[in-house]
Structures are given as structure tokens and as C-alpha cells.
């Protein structure tokens, strides 16, 4: 099943993001076969990162919850909020 994971950074947390970026990317690499799409959200200037959006495949909600809890960004306290929503791909076929 696909899930959309939407994370919003805490205000003023650019240093936390920067300090944990390599570990976060390594975490994604360990799950690369499950990633449909992933990347940071940006501010209106298109420069500063403000959060993350991931579309990933997991067998169930427990697996996506475990993935999110193990994310170095989450462990470092980067996120103000995280929403996880089941998702169905319709287009393109």
C-alpha cells in the first residue's frame, strides 16, 4: 500500500535539518525500494527547506509508523508535525 508522509519542520530548525541530512538520506537509501517519490518542501522563494513529502510503499500502517519513528530527522526533533495518509495512485497508469 502507498502512503504519503508529510512533515513540517519546526520554525528556526534549519540547523537541525542540516546536521542530520546525511543520516536522513542514508535512512532513505536503506528503504530505496519502497520510495515512490521523496523530497523537501520549500518556502516561497524556492530556497529554504520547510519540511518533507514522501510517497512510499509499506505493507501496513505499523511499518510506515516504524519507518517514520526511525528517521534521523524525527529522532532529532526536526518536525513540528507529521501526517501519514494512505494513498492510491491513479495517474499516470
Secondary structure, 3 states (H helix, E strand, C coil): CEEEEEEEECCCCHHHHHHHHHHHHHHHHHCHHHEEEEEEEECCCCCCEEEEEEEEECCCHHHHHHHHHHCHHHHCCCEEEEEEEEECCCCCC
